[in-house]
Amino acid sequence: MGVAHCDGCGDRFYRQVNVAKNGKVWEYYRCAKTAGKPACKGQSVKGERVTAAITALVENGVPPSGVAGILT
């Protein structure tokens, strides 16, 4: 699959999953350029929003090659 990129700096997104002690799961896609100089202010997108966007693209007949650029 392809790679999603930050609108702010153009760097790639990475997937981060956090699990709370109670078992609740949080999934985010974050800009990889959050460390170093200059650091991006950091785009962060909830995983459910990414899933919803991909689902909408697929339902509207976007070919797989068009969806591939959204997620890693």
C-alpha positions as CSV (number, residue, x, y, z in Angstrom):
1,M,0.0,0.0,0.0
2,G,1.0,3.6,-0.3
3,V,1.9,6.2,2.3
4,A,-0.1,9.1,3.7
5,H,1.6,12.4,3.9
6,C,1.3,15.5,6.2
7,D,-0.3,18.5,4.6
8,G,1.9,20.8,6.7
9,C,5.4,19.5,5.9
10,G,5.1,16.6,3.4
11,D,6.6,14.0,5.7
12,R,5.0,10.6,6.0
13,F,2.4,9.6,8.6
14,Y,2.9,6.7,10.9
15,R,0.2,4.7,12.8
16,Q,0.2,4.8,16.6
17,V,-2.0,2.6,18.8
18,N,-2.4,3.2,22.5
19,V,-4.2,0.8,24.8
20,A,-5.5,1.9,28.2
21,K,-5.4,-0.3,31.3
22,N,-9.1,-0.8,30.9
23,G,-8.6,-2.2,27.3
24,K,-9.8,0.9,25.4
25,V,-7.8,1.3,22.2
26,W,-6.9,4.7,20.6
27,E,-5.6,4.7,17.1
28,Y,-4.0,7.7,15.5
29,Y,-2.0,8.6,12.4
30,R,0.7,11.2,13.2
31,C,3.2,13.2,11.3
32,A,6.7,11.5,11.5
33,K,8.5,14.9,11.6
34,T,7.7,15.7,15.3
35,A,11.3,15.4,16.4
36,G,14.4,17.3,15.3
37,K,14.8,20.8,13.9
38,P,12.7,22.1,12.4
39,A,9.8,20.0,13.8
40,C,6.4,20.0,12.2
41,K,3.7,21.3,14.5
42,G,2.3,17.7,14.1
43,Q,-0.7,16.6,12.2
44,S,-2.6,14.0,14.1
45,V,-5.7,12.2,12.6
46,K,-7.9,9.8,14.5
47,G,-7.8,6.3,13.0
48,E,-11.6,6.2,12.7
49,R,-11.5,9.3,10.5
50,V,-8.9,7.7,8.2
51,T,-11.0,4.5,8.0
52,A,-14.2,6.6,7.2
53,A,-12.3,8.5,4.4
54,I,-11.1,5.3,2.8
55,T,-14.5,3.7,3.0
56,A,-16.1,6.7,1.3
57,L,-13.5,6.6,-1.5
58,V,-14.1,2.9,-2.0
59,E,-17.9,3.3,-2.0
60,N,-17.6,6.1,-4.6
61,G,-15.8,3.8,-6.9
62,V,-12.2,5.0,-6.5
63,P,-9.9,2.3,-7.9
64,P,-7.5,0.5,-5.5
65,S,-4.6,2.5,-6.9
66,G,-6.3,5.7,-5.8
67,V,-6.8,4.4,-2.3
68,A,-3.3,3.1,-1.9
69,G,-1.8,6.5,-1.4
70,I,-3.8,7.1,1.7
71,L,-2.4,4.6,4.2
72,T,0.7,2.7,4.9
